[in-house]
């Protein structure tokens, strides 16, 4: 419960006092209705008409008060839950956008999707149950107080049996929660597999065996998650039988056992039985809410864990928009090393030490085989990776963590795994005629257009998407352009245009270009060609 309260306070500044007040009023009114009904029943048996009229109006007022408080506590609780979910999603996305590429690579998209969809959705669904459970607990306390006033021995019997039921339920709760936590881990793995299906669709449609094996893994993960979650909820529902049994034992004990031993008067039995009948509804709601509370607890734990992992990265977030570096003469990498390591600490790939200089206005090609470190070098150069050792300087001035964002602003990039945004973000006012003119030059005007600050269609081939990405780069008008295998997906005409026209146009504009390429027939278009092998620069031309 403490965890839930802290979580609510963390993500919402809205006043919760009114929800708490209405919940207490609703629960207390429920118990008062019980007292009024029992008193009215006695009045009927004695024939006191005046008392019956007063009790009727008291019943009516309390009944309306109970429904009003219940309705508005539920509504405000749901609104509070949705506000919290919005705050979680926006807050975590806000932190992710300021974290580092290595965090996303290590964490995986599947886990992030699971936390921001499955876990937040469970919180949303649990909110009404938790509010109802809180109101039911107040009702239970009020009814227990009424029972204690009627018969202390009957109250002790009920509390003893209820406490025993709660103990048995708790024994099932702890292992059930662990199963649910494991099921969430498997669900995150399922989302990773779903991402494989969507991102690798072409590959699995071509390769039947790959398709079948991937689907088999997905099915197994989904089945495992299903069994873990179902096992947790079945265990809780099975122990719920104990609650049912205890309830009937309460009634039997009060109706048969206590009067037989002259522990209570027969007249009190009716009041206690009526109390137990009133007790059943709140009792069931409270216990039925426990699985939802458990699901919420696991979701809260998962969200807090994700946020803690984001916060564990040493991220510098500027208070205001950093001033970009206006221009430069030379960017230099000094003895830069960078490595990819397994979770157990084993180094999987080591790049460097690298010493590399990029001068303004140069066109530099980076070549090398798969796994040679070309893309890693691009990530280091553009500031997406921090060097493990060594550093970067611009015009002799060292780039520090707090100056990395202004440094990154030098670059406009198209990586092999680039993402094409439908909206032109970060460019400001854009001349629609200019964009459409560029689309015609790229022979894309029959495929898409630009209107209302958005491209009308981006469901294109990879090569065509790269041409739109190239248009975006031109509009960004940055000093340095980084192209990772841009020409690889183009037809021969545009491949030739890239090397013989686009690069020359950029050179004429004074732009600096770094391009990963395998097109040796065009190497003469570069000022320098750098070859990489095993994470090291092995030759310069």
C-alpha positions as CSV (number, residue, x, y, z in Angstrom):
1,X,0.0,0.0,0.0
2,X,2.9,2.4,0.8
3,X,4.4,1.7,-2.6
4,X,1.0,2.6,-4.3
5,X,0.6,5.8,-2.3
6,X,4.2,6.9,-3.1
7,X,3.7,6.1,-6.7
8,X,0.4,8.2,-6.9
9,X,2.1,11.1,-5.2
10,X,5.1,10.8,-7.5
11,X,3.1,11.1,-10.7
12,X,0.2,13.4,-9.7
13,X,0.0,16.7,-7.8
14,X,-3.8,16.7,-7.9
15,X,-5.5,16.9,-4.4
16,X,-6.5,13.4,-3.3
17,X,-8.3,14.6,-0.1
18,X,-11.7,14.7,-1.8
19,X,-11.4,11.1,-3.1
20,X,-10.4,9.9,0.4
21,X,-13.3,12.0,2.0
22,X,-15.9,10.6,-0.4
23,X,-14.6,7.1,0.1
24,X,-15.0,7.4,3.9
25,X,-18.4,8.9,3.5
26,X,-19.6,6.2,1.2
27,X,-18.3,3.4,3.4
28,X,-19.6,4.9,6.6
29,X,-23.1,5.5,5.0
30,X,-23.2,1.9,4.1
31,X,-22.9,0.9,7.7
32,X,-25.4,3.5,8.9
33,X,-27.9,2.0,6.4
34,X,-27.4,-1.4,8.2
35,X,-28.1,0.2,11.6
36,X,-31.2,2.0,10.2
37,X,-32.6,-1.2,8.7
38,X,-32.1,-3.2,11.9
39,X,-33.7,-0.4,14.0
40,X,-36.6,-0.2,11.5
41,X,-37.1,-4.0,11.6
42,X,-37.5,-3.7,15.4
43,X,-39.9,-0.8,15.0
44,X,-42.0,-2.8,12.6
45,X,-42.3,-5.6,15.2
46,X,-43.4,-3.1,17.9
47,X,-45.7,-1.2,15.6
48,X,-44.2,2.3,16.2
49,X,-45.4,4.2,13.1
50,X,-43.8,7.6,14.0
51,X,-40.4,6.0,14.3
52,X,-40.9,4.1,11.1
53,X,-41.4,7.4,9.1
54,X,-38.3,9.0,10.7
55,X,-36.3,5.9,9.9
56,X,-37.6,5.8,6.3
57,X,-36.3,9.3,5.7
58,X,-33.1,8.6,7.4
59,X,-32.7,5.5,5.2
60,X,-33.5,7.5,2.1
61,X,-31.0,10.3,3.0
62,X,-28.2,7.8,3.9
63,X,-28.9,5.7,0.8
64,X,-28.6,8.8,-1.5
65,X,-25.5,10.0,0.3
66,X,-23.9,6.5,-0.1
67,X,-24.6,6.4,-3.9
68,X,-23.5,10.0,-4.4
69,X,-20.2,9.5,-2.6
70,X,-19.6,6.2,-4.3
71,X,-20.2,7.6,-7.7
72,X,-18.0,10.6,-7.4
73,X,-15.2,8.8,-5.6
74,X,-15.1,6.3,-8.4
75,X,-15.2,9.0,-11.1
76,X,-12.4,11.0,-9.5
77,X,-10.4,7.9,-8.9
78,X,-10.6,6.9,-12.6
79,X,-9.7,10.5,-13.6
80,X,-6.7,10.4,-11.2
81,X,-5.6,7.1,-12.6
82,X,-5.7,8.3,-16.2
83,X,-3.8,11.4,-15.3
84,X,-1.1,9.3,-13.7
85,X,-0.9,7.1,-16.8
86,X,-0.5,10.1,-19.0
87,X,2.2,11.5,-16.7
88,X,4.0,8.1,-16.7
89,X,4.0,7.8,-20.5
90,X,4.9,11.4,-21.2
91,X,7.5,11.5,-18.4
92,X,9.3,8.3,-19.4
93,X,9.2,9.2,-23.1
94,X,10.6,12.6,-22.1
95,X,13.5,10.9,-20.3
96,X,14.1,8.4,-23.1
97,X,14.5,11.2,-25.6
98,X,17.3,12.6,-23.5
99,X,19.0,9.3,-22.8
100,X,21.7,7.7,-24.9
101,X,21.6,5.3,-27.8
102,X,23.4,2.6,-25.8
103,X,20.5,2.6,-23.3
104,X,18.0,1.8,-26.1
105,X,20.3,-0.9,-27.5
106,X,20.8,-2.6,-24.2
107,X,17.2,-2.3,-22.9
108,X,15.4,-3.2,-26.1
109,X,12.2,-1.8,-27.7
110,X,10.1,-4.7,-26.5
111,X,10.6,-4.0,-22.8
112,X,9.9,-0.3,-23.3
113,X,6.7,-1.0,-25.3
114,X,5.6,-3.5,-22.6
115,X,6.1,-1.0,-19.8
116,X,4.3,1.9,-21.6
117,X,1.4,-0.3,-22.9
118,X,0.8,-3.4,-20.9
119,X,1.8,-2.0,-17.5
120,X,0.1,1.3,-17.8
121,X,-3.1,-0.4,-19.2
122,X,-3.2,-2.7,-16.2
123,X,-3.0,0.4,-13.9
124,X,-5.9,1.9,-15.8
125,X,-8.0,-1.2,-15.5
126,X,-7.1,-1.6,-11.8
127,X,-8.1,1.9,-10.8
128,X,-11.9,1.3,-10.4
129,X,-11.3,-1.9,-8.4
130,X,-8.8,-0.3,-6.0
131,X,-11.2,2.7,-5.4
132,X,-14.1,0.2,-4.8
133,X,-11.8,-1.8,-2.5
134,X,-10.9,1.2,-0.4
135,X,-14.6,2.1,0.0
136,X,-15.3,-1.5,0.9
137,X,-12.6,-1.5,3.6
138,X,-14.2,1.5,5.2
139,X,-17.6,-0.2,5.0
140,X,-16.1,-3.3,6.6
141,X,-14.6,-1.3,9.5
142,X,-17.8,0.5,10.1
143,X,-19.9,-2.7,10.0
144,X,-17.3,-4.4,12.4
145,X,-17.8,-1.5,14.8
146,X,-21.5,-1.9,14.6
147,X,-21.2,-5.7,15.3
148,X,-18.9,-5.0,18.3
149,X,-21.6,-2.8,19.8
150,X,-24.2,-5.5,19.3
151,X,-22.1,-8.5,20.6
152,X,-18.4,-8.6,21.5
153,X,-18.3,-12.4,21.3
154,X,-19.9,-12.4,17.8
155,X,-17.5,-9.8,16.7
156,X,-14.5,-11.8,18.0
157,X,-15.7,-14.9,16.1
158,X,-16.0,-13.0,12.9
159,X,-12.6,-11.3,13.2
160,X,-10.9,-14.6,14.1
161,X,-12.3,-16.4,11.1
162,X,-11.6,-13.4,8.8
163,X,-8.1,-13.1,10.0
164,X,-7.5,-16.8,9.4
165,X,-8.8,-16.4,5.8
166,X,-6.6,-13.4,5.2
167,X,-3.6,-15.5,6.4
168,X,-4.4,-18.3,4.0
169,X,-4.9,-15.8,1.2
170,X,-1.5,-14.2,1.9
171,X,0.2,-17.6,1.6
172,X,-1.1,-17.8,-1.9
173,X,-0.4,-14.1,-2.7
174,X,3.4,-14.1,-2.3
175,X,4.2,-16.9,-4.8
176,X,1.4,-15.7,-7.1
177,X,3.0,-12.2,-7.3
178,X,6.4,-13.8,-8.2
179,X,4.7,-15.7,-11.0
180,X,3.1,-12.5,-12.3
181,X,6.4,-10.7,-12.3
182,X,7.9,-13.5,-14.3
183,X,5.0,-13.4,-16.7
184,X,5.8,-9.7,-17.3
185,X,9.3,-10.5,-18.2
186,X,8.1,-13.1,-20.8
187,X,5.6,-10.5,-22.1
188,X,8.4,-8.1,-22.8
189,X,10.2,-10.9,-24.7
190,X,7.0,-11.4,-26.7
191,X,7.1,-7.7,-27.7
192,X,10.7,-8.2,-28.8
193,X,9.6,-11.1,-30.9
194,X,6.7,-9.1,-32.4
195,X,9.2,-6.4,-33.3
196,X,11.2,-9.1,-35.1
197,X,8.1,-10.2,-37.1
198,X,7.3,-6.6,-38.1
199,X,10.9,-5.4,-38.8
200,X,12.1,-8.7,-40.3
201,X,8.9,-9.4,-42.3
202,X,10.7,-9.6,-45.7
203,X,13.3,-12.0,-44.3
204,X,10.8,-14.4,-42.7
205,X,8.5,-14.4,-45.8
206,X,11.5,-15.5,-47.9
207,X,12.9,-18.1,-45.5
208,X,10.2,-20.6,-44.5
209,X,12.3,-22.3,-41.8
210,X,13.2,-18.9,-40.3
211,X,9.5,-18.0,-40.3
212,X,8.5,-21.2,-38.5
213,X,11.3,-21.0,-35.9
214,X,10.6,-17.4,-35.0
215,X,6.9,-18.2,-34.7
216,X,7.6,-21.2,-32.6
217,X,9.7,-19.0,-30.2
218,X,6.9,-16.5,-30.1
219,X,4.3,-19.1,-29.4
220,X,6.5,-20.6,-26.6
221,X,7.1,-17.3,-25.0
222,X,3.4,-16.4,-25.2
223,X,2.4,-19.8,-23.7
224,X,4.9,-19.4,-20.9
225,X,3.5,-15.9,-20.1
226,X,0.0,-17.2,-20.2
227,X,0.7,-20.1,-17.8
228,X,2.6,-17.9,-15.4
229,X,-0.1,-15.3,-15.2
230,X,-3.0,-17.8,-15.2
231,X,-1.2,-19.8,-12.5
232,X,-0.9,-16.7,-10.3
233,X,-4.6,-15.8,-10.7
234,X,-5.8,-19.4,-10.3
235,X,-3.9,-19.7,-7.0
236,X,-5.5,-16.6,-5.7
237,X,-9.0,-17.6,-6.8
238,X,-8.5,-21.1,-5.3
239,X,-7.7,-19.6,-1.9
240,X,-10.8,-17.5,-2.3
241,X,-12.7,-20.7,-1.5
242,X,-11.4,-20.3,2.0
243,X,-13.1,-16.9,2.3
244,X,-16.4,-18.4,1.2
245,X,-16.1,-21.2,3.7
246,X,-15.2,-18.8,6.5
247,X,-18.2,-16.7,5.7
248,X,-20.6,-19.6,6.1
249,X,-18.9,-20.7,9.2
250,X,-19.4,-17.2,10.6
251,X,-23.2,-17.4,9.9
252,X,-23.4,-20.9,11.3
253,X,-21.5,-20.0,14.4
254,X,-23.7,-17.0,15.1
255,X,-27.0,-18.7,14.3
256,X,-26.3,-22.1,15.9
257,X,-23.2,-22.2,18.2
258,X,-23.3,-18.9,20.1
259,X,-27.0,-19.1,21.1
260,X,-26.7,-22.8,22.0
261,X,-24.0,-21.9,24.6
262,X,-25.9,-18.8,25.8
263,X,-23.1,-16.6,24.6
264,X,-25.5,-14.1,23.0
265,X,-29.2,-13.3,23.2
266,X,-31.5,-14.6,20.5
267,X,-32.6,-11.1,19.7
268,X,-29.0,-10.1,18.8
269,X,-28.7,-13.0,16.4
270,X,-30.9,-11.3,13.9
271,X,-28.8,-8.1,14.0
272,X,-25.6,-10.0,13.6
273,X,-26.9,-12.1,10.7
274,X,-28.1,-8.9,9.0
275,X,-24.6,-7.5,9.6
276,X,-23.0,-10.5,8.0
277,X,-25.3,-10.2,5.0
278,X,-24.2,-6.6,4.6
279,X,-20.6,-7.7,5.1
280,X,-20.6,-10.0,2.2
281,X,-20.7,-7.4,-0.6
282,X,-17.8,-5.3,0.7
283,X,-15.9,-8.4,1.7
284,X,-16.1,-9.9,-1.8
285,X,-15.1,-6.6,-3.4
286,X,-12.1,-6.2,-1.2
287,X,-10.8,-9.7,-1.8
288,X,-11.6,-9.6,-5.5
289,X,-9.6,-6.4,-5.7
290,X,-6.5,-8.2,-4.4
291,X,-5.5,-9.7,-7.8
292,X,-5.9,-6.3,-9.4
293,X,-3.9,-4.7,-6.6
294,X,-1.2,-7.4,-7.1
295,X,-1.2,-6.7,-10.9
296,X,-0.9,-2.9,-10.1
297,X,2.0,-3.6,-7.7
298,X,3.9,-5.5,-10.3
299,X,3.2,-2.8,-12.9
300,X,4.4,-0.1,-10.5
301,X,7.6,-2.1,-9.8
302,X,8.3,-2.5,-13.5
303,X,7.7,1.1,-14.3
304,X,9.9,2.3,-11.4
305,X,12.6,-0.2,-12.5
306,X,12.6,1.2,-16.1
307,X,12.7,4.7,-14.8
308,X,15.6,3.8,-12.5
309,X,17.5,2.3,-15.4
310,X,17.0,5.4,-17.5
311,X,18.1,7.6,-14.5
312,X,21.2,5.4,-14.0
313,X,22.7,6.6,-17.3
314,X,24.8,9.7,-16.8
315,X,22.7,12.0,-19.0
316,X,23.2,15.8,-19.2
317,X,19.9,17.6,-20.0
318,X,20.4,21.2,-20.9
319,X,18.0,23.7,-19.2
320,X,17.4,25.5,-22.4
321,X,18.0,24.9,-26.1
322,X,21.8,24.8,-26.6
323,X,23.4,27.1,-29.1
324,X,24.7,25.0,-32.0
325,X,28.3,25.3,-33.1
326,X,28.0,27.8,-35.9
327,X,31.1,26.6,-37.9
328,X,34.3,24.7,-37.5
329,X,37.7,24.2,-39.2
330,X,38.6,20.7,-37.9
331,X,37.0,17.9,-35.9
332,X,39.5,15.5,-34.4
333,X,39.3,12.1,-32.6
334,X,42.2,11.5,-30.2
335,X,43.1,8.0,-29.2
336,X,39.5,7.0,-29.1
337,X,38.6,3.5,-27.9
338,X,35.1,2.0,-27.7
339,X,34.0,-1.5,-26.9
340,X,30.8,-3.6,-26.9
341,X,30.7,-6.0,-23.9
342,X,28.5,-8.9,-22.8
343,X,26.6,-8.6,-19.6
344,X,29.2,-10.9,-18.0
345,X,31.9,-8.4,-18.9
346,X,33.3,-10.3,-21.9
347,X,34.4,-7.8,-24.6
348,X,32.6,-8.7,-27.9
349,X,34.2,-6.0,-30.1
350,X,36.9,-3.4,-29.5
351,X,37.4,-0.4,-31.7
352,X,40.5,1.7,-31.6
353,X,42.6,3.4,-30.6
354,X,41.7,5.8,-33.4
355,X,43.2,9.1,-34.4
356,X,41.1,10.7,-37.1
357,X,40.8,14.3,-38.4
358,X,38.0,15.7,-40.4
359,X,38.5,19.1,-42.0
360,X,35.8,21.5,-43.1
361,X,34.7,21.1,-46.7
362,X,36.1,17.6,-47.1
363,X,34.4,14.6,-48.7
364,X,35.6,11.5,-46.9
365,X,34.6,7.9,-47.7
366,X,34.8,5.2,-45.0
367,X,35.2,1.7,-46.4
368,X,35.7,-1.8,-44.9
369,X,34.0,-5.1,-44.5
370,X,31.0,-6.0,-42.3
371,X,32.0,-5.8,-38.6
372,X,35.0,-3.6,-39.3
373,X,33.7,-0.8,-37.2
374,X,32.4,1.7,-39.8
375,X,29.0,2.3,-38.2
376,X,30.6,2.5,-34.7
377,X,32.9,5.1,-36.0
378,X,30.0,7.1,-37.3
379,X,28.2,6.8,-34.0
380,X,31.3,8.1,-32.2
381,X,31.9,10.9,-34.7
382,X,28.3,12.2,-34.5
383,X,28.3,12.0,-30.7
384,X,25.8,9.2,-30.3
385,X,28.4,7.1,-28.5
386,X,30.8,8.4,-25.9
387,X,34.3,7.1,-26.2
388,X,35.4,4.7,-23.5
389,X,38.8,6.4,-23.5
390,X,40.2,9.3,-25.6
391,X,38.0,12.1,-26.8
392,X,36.8,14.5,-29.5
393,X,37.8,18.1,-30.1
394,X,36.5,20.7,-32.4
395,X,39.1,23.4,-33.4
396,X,41.3,22.2,-30.6
397,X,38.6,22.5,-27.9
398,X,37.7,19.3,-26.1
399,X,34.0,18.2,-26.4
400,X,32.6,17.7,-22.9
401,X,29.4,15.9,-21.8
402,X,27.7,19.3,-21.3
403,X,28.8,20.4,-24.8
404,X,27.9,17.2,-26.6
405,X,24.5,18.4,-27.7
406,X,25.8,21.6,-29.4
407,X,28.4,19.4,-31.0
408,X,25.8,16.9,-32.3
409,X,23.9,19.9,-33.9
410,X,26.8,20.0,-36.5
411,X,25.5,16.9,-38.2
412,X,22.7,15.8,-40.4
413,X,22.6,12.0,-40.8
414,X,21.2,9.1,-42.7
415,X,22.2,5.8,-41.0
416,X,21.4,2.4,-42.4
417,X,18.7,2.0,-39.8
418,X,17.4,5.5,-40.3
419,X,13.8,6.5,-39.4
420,X,11.8,8.6,-41.7
421,X,9.4,11.1,-39.9
422,X,6.3,12.0,-41.8
423,X,6.5,15.6,-40.3
424,X,9.5,17.8,-40.8
425,X,10.4,18.4,-37.2
426,X,13.2,20.7,-36.1
427,X,13.4,22.8,-39.2
428,X,11.0,25.6,-38.5
429,X,9.0,27.2,-41.3
430,X,9.3,25.2,-44.5
431,X,8.4,26.4,-48.0
432,X,6.0,23.8,-49.4
433,X,6.9,24.7,-53.0
434,X,10.6,24.2,-52.3
435,X,9.9,20.7,-50.8
436,X,7.7,19.7,-53.6
437,X,10.4,21.0,-56.1
438,X,12.9,18.8,-54.4
439,X,10.5,15.8,-54.6
440,X,10.3,16.4,-58.3
441,X,14.1,16.4,-58.6
442,X,14.2,13.1,-56.7
443,X,11.5,11.8,-59.0
444,X,9.2,11.2,-56.1
445,X,6.4,13.7,-56.9
446,X,4.3,10.9,-58.4
447,X,4.7,8.9,-55.1
448,X,4.2,11.6,-52.5
449,X,3.8,15.3,-51.9
450,X,4.2,17.8,-49.1
451,X,1.3,19.7,-47.6
452,X,0.3,20.8,-44.1
453,X,3.9,20.3,-42.8
454,X,3.7,16.6,-43.6
455,X,4.6,14.2,-46.4
456,X,1.4,12.8,-47.8
457,X,2.9,9.3,-48.2
458,X,6.0,7.6,-46.8
459,X,5.0,4.0,-47.5
460,X,7.7,3.8,-50.1
461,X,10.7,1.6,-51.0
462,X,13.9,1.9,-48.9
463,X,15.6,3.7,-51.7
464,X,12.8,6.2,-52.1
465,X,12.6,6.7,-48.4
466,X,16.3,7.5,-48.4
467,X,15.7,10.1,-51.1
468,X,13.1,11.8,-48.8
469,X,15.6,11.5,-45.9
470,X,18.2,13.3,-48.2
471,X,15.7,16.1,-48.8
472,X,15.2,16.4,-45.1
473,X,19.0,16.7,-44.7
474,X,19.2,19.5,-47.3
475,X,16.4,21.4,-45.5
476,X,18.2,21.0,-42.1
477,X,21.2,22.7,-43.7
478,X,23.9,21.5,-41.3
479,X,27.7,21.9,-41.7
480,X,28.4,18.1,-41.8
481,X,26.5,15.3,-43.5
482,X,26.9,11.6,-42.6
483,X,25.6,9.0,-45.1
484,X,25.9,5.4,-44.1
485,X,25.5,3.3,-47.3
486,X,23.0,5.9,-48.8
487,X,23.6,4.8,-52.4
488,X,23.3,1.0,-51.6
489,X,19.5,1.0,-52.2
490,X,19.4,3.3,-55.2
491,X,19.0,2.4,-58.8
492,X,22.1,3.0,-61.0
493,X,20.9,6.5,-62.1
494,X,20.5,7.8,-58.6
495,X,23.6,6.0,-57.4
496,X,25.6,7.9,-60.1
497,X,23.8,11.2,-59.2
498,X,24.7,10.8,-55.5
499,X,28.4,10.5,-56.2
500,X,28.8,12.8,-59.2
501,X,26.1,15.4,-58.5
502,X,24.9,15.5,-54.9
503,X,28.3,15.3,-53.4
504,X,29.7,17.9,-55.8
505,X,26.7,20.2,-54.9
506,X,27.6,19.8,-51.2
507,X,31.2,20.5,-51.9
508,X,30.2,23.6,-53.7
509,X,28.1,24.7,-50.7
510,X,31.1,24.3,-48.4
511,X,29.5,21.3,-46.7
512,X,31.6,18.4,-45.1
513,X,30.6,14.9,-46.1
514,X,31.4,11.6,-44.4
515,X,30.0,8.6,-46.4
516,X,30.3,4.9,-45.8
517,X,30.6,3.3,-49.2
518,X,31.5,0.2,-51.1
519,X,31.3,1.7,-54.6
520,X,35.0,1.6,-55.4
521,X,34.3,2.9,-59.0
522,X,33.4,6.3,-57.4
523,X,36.2,6.5,-54.8
524,X,37.9,9.2,-57.0
525,X,35.0,11.5,-56.0
526,X,36.3,11.6,-52.4
527,X,39.1,13.8,-51.0
528,X,40.1,10.9,-48.8
529,X,39.2,7.2,-48.5
530,X,39.7,5.6,-45.1
531,X,39.7,1.8,-44.8
532,X,38.8,0.1,-41.5
533,X,39.5,-3.5,-40.4
534,X,38.8,-5.0,-37.0
535,X,38.0,-1.7,-35.4
536,X,41.1,0.1,-36.6
537,X,42.0,2.4,-39.4
538,X,44.4,0.4,-41.6
539,X,44.9,2.8,-44.6
540,X,44.3,6.3,-45.8
541,X,44.1,7.3,-49.4
